[in-house]
Each structure stands twice: as C-alpha cells, then as structure tokens.
Amino acid sequence: MMRHRVFTYITRADQLLILEYVDGRYVQPQIPGGTVKQGEPVMQAALREAQEETGLTGLQLVKCLGSFERDLTDIGRDESIVAWFFHLHTSESTPVSWRHFESDSSEGFGPIEFILSWVPLNNIPELGGIDQVMLPELHASVAEQRNR
C-alpha cells in the first residue's frame, strides 16, 4: 500500500518556517508535514499536520505546489509514498524561534519536541529528506502572492 504524505511550506512576509527535532533524530531542518489519514482529503491533512507540528492556528492554504511518487529505499525505508507539497501562509505573531510539542505522532512515539524558527526565504538552510524539492515552486507562489 502506498502512503500519502503532506509537506508544508509555511510563509509569513518574506520568511519560511522550519523545524528541528530537539532529540536530534534528524540532523537537517525539516518543514512541517506528515501522513494523510485514511479517507482524509490531502488539503485537510496539510492544514492538520502543520497545526499539530507548529501550534499555529491561523494558517491559510495558498496553493498545492504539486505531488509525485517517491521510492524511499535509498534512505533506508522499504516503501513508496506520494508526496504532496503545499504553500501555507500565516500572519500570526510569533517569536522568531519557539519550542512546541506534537503529542499525536503518526509514528506512535510519545510527544515530539520541535524548535521552530523563521528563516529568510532568500537564505533557506539545506533541508532534510525531500523537503527542499519544491522550493522553486514555493518561490514562484510567493512572487505570485506579492504581485496580487
């Protein structure tokens, strides 16, 4: 069975929200995301996962940036996924960096602690996994939004 996973680029002004695992499980920063539940629309899953992992409640969907199938055997996982990327936007006021616990992890572990940080869109650090694949589409989406 193929799992559907959502990946969210959350922007505010000219910044992107990234997260880091406090337990060091992943070395590189990530973007919020997770597994789509059985029967859940992917757009709804993107908003749910982003909210669970960040604590932000004022998230708005800008657009779906695209999706593709990805075999994960090269990163040591015996599965394929369909990866859906979304551009979300918020104007919520937050610190530049904060800690947040996701209590309902799809991987079934206890609460996961993240450090969330806003980084400039023109200076995004190298993201882990496939998280950076749709950055060109994100930049195009941000430019479209600005020109409205």
Sequence and secondary structure as in RCSB ss.txt:
>XXXX:A:sequence
MMRHRVFTYITRADQLLILEYVDGRYVQPQIPGGTVKQGEPVMQAALREAQEETGLTGLQLVKCLGSFERDLTDI
GRDESIVAWFFHLHTSESTPVSWRHFESDSSEGFGPIEFILSWVPLNNIPELGGIDQVMLPELHASVAEQRNR
>XXXX:A:secstr
  EEEEEEEEEETTEEEEEEETT SSSS B SEEE  TT  HHHHHHHHHHHHH     EEEEEEEEEEEE GGG
T   EEEEEEEEEE      SEEEEEE   TT  S EEEEEEEEEGGG    STTTTTTHHHHHHHHHHHHT 
